[in-house]
Amino acid sequence: MRLRALRLARRLSCLRGSTLADYVQPTPGPNDQIVVSMSSGVDSSVAALMYAKQYKNVKGIFMANWSPDTRGGVSTCTVESDWEEVQTICNQIGIPCERVNFEKEYWSDVFEPMLEMYRRGLTPNPDVGCNRYVKFGKMIEHLSNRLPQDNWWLVTGHYARIMKHRATGEPHLLRACYPPKDQSYYLSQMPESVLSRVLMPIGHYTKPEVRELAQRYGLASKNKRDSQGLCFVSQHGKFKDFLDEFLPPNPGDIVTADGRVWGRHNGLWHGTIGQRSGVSMPQGDPEMKGVWFISGKNYDKNQLVISKKTDRAAFEKDRLKVADWRWINSSVGFADFDTAQLAVQVRSLEPPRALRAVVAGDEPEFVLREKVHGVAPGQNLVLYKDERVLGGGVIAEAT
């Protein structure tokens, strides 16, 4: 039975102006194999429902990427309960579901690099790496080996869109129609080779609409809260305590910009730029009085630097050098775009930042029109042109 409420075509109205004419949403053929990545959440459940109602060859797949009974006794994930919920949802929808284990790949390609970056005092975003190496890396490899024919698709519940550009025939990654849940930032390192195989129907909907569909069809996930944070720490308490289970202490000084020592830290990962320092400063001294925040890290001396919030120069940066730069579509480069058309984000869901200039190179430098607060090396910078994600990389330096 085809349900009008589930048709994706009607959702294309969220593309405004000329963009609507520029793109078309790819759709599977009636006999194509459709695999839905299931997480037990409401978004992937509704994505599975959409295709199960319209196509006959649909199945779910569930990734177990972190075992709760391994890795030093850490027991934080809800893998088994999530798997039970996924099976319930798939039974409701009437599709089979496969469980796969990519823990080894997650550990080597995402988790260990994250630990190394934290050890060096950087602030990584492992969700970006998980999408690059596991969800759209190992998963695609697994499906390619199991489904060697050309007519198969991977469907996910991400709030983003992958659409075909009419003029070039290229698949482009676009923002979601619903800005409060847009996840395109975390997808900015997706391999180009997978774009033509991935469908993201939820990106055409708002979160309230997704909830409404789940309620209407009585899905078991209809009232499930959105997941927050990383799986392996979501129930573990303070993130720095979690990191302490994997990283040996590396004590150093907490200093002000003039080099005076005011405290000690147990590792640079115990401080994030922009957060309260936790240092008790002498409140009787007018120069010291007030709350102090972490404003920088001296990696060579293993020091956390603290400043008052009123010291804007310590926190606000407008020149960002980026390493490991990757274009979503390799057919483009900086010369193909007018800088005035571009914008960057250094955190998900933040407002896009207009650019004054781009210095191209192996490690491109982005000069912002306005300073941005609390930028930390290790964070991802993502480049946009209107709704389209162009590429991204890791911030190596902020000045």
Secondary structure, DSSP 8 states (H G I E B T S, - for coil): ---GGG-SGGGGGGS-THHHHHEE-----TT-EEEEEE-SSHHHHHHHHHHHTT-SSEEEEEEE-S-TT-STT-----HHHHHHHHHHHHHHHT--EEEEE-HHHHIIIIIHHHHHHHHTT----HHHHHIIIIIIIIHHHHHHHH--SS-EEEE---SEEEEEETTT--EEEEE-SSGGG--GGGGTT--GGGGGGEE-GGGGS-HHHHHHHHHHTT-TTTT-----S-GGGTTSS-HHHHHHTTS----EEEEETT--EEEEES-GGG--TTSB------TTSTTT-S-EEEEEEETTTTEEEEEETT-HHHHEEEEEEEEEEEESSTT--GGGS-GGGEEEESSTTS--EEEEEEE-SSS-EEEEEEEEES--TTSEEEEEETTEEEEEEEEEEE-
